[in-house]
């Protein structure tokens, strides 16, 4: 399932990185500690985080994440949006919390199997 399809199904707002909406999502990952994401997040994941600063885009590129979802209604910094757009990393947002979104993504991805 692509980032764009998931965004549509989960009601996620696409903020930046529109050209990456066709990326395939293999799983999800939820963490706010960047070192944890670097060490443990799988390639192709849709990463859920509260972090809004530009470094999330650099980490997403490093781990080859399918995209980033900023949860809890937080707004990304302008530099984050610009970098995500430049790099083609989908940057999405939702007013829902990470726990709820992770459960919805899990159900959506498991429904494919």
C-alpha positions, 0 to 999 in steps of 0.5 A: 500500500502506498503512502498516498493510499494510507493518507487517504484511508486514515485521513492524514493531511499531506503537508509536503513531499507530494512527489513521494506519495507513491512510496510503498509502506511495508510497516509502521514505526512509532518513536520520538527518540531519533537515535531509536529510529536510526537504530531500529526503524525498518526500511519502508516504514511509515514513521509516527512521531511528535517531533516537528524539527528538520532533523526528522527529514534527515533521519527518514532519509537515513533509514529510507522511511516511506514517510513521516506522520506528525501526530497529536495535531502538532505543526512542523517547522517551516524548515521541516516542510521545505526539506521534506518537499525538497527531498521528496519525503512525504510529511503528513499530519494528524490530530490523532495520537500516535497510539490510535494511528498506529493501531489504524495503520496496523489494521489497514496493513493486516487487512491486505494479507 
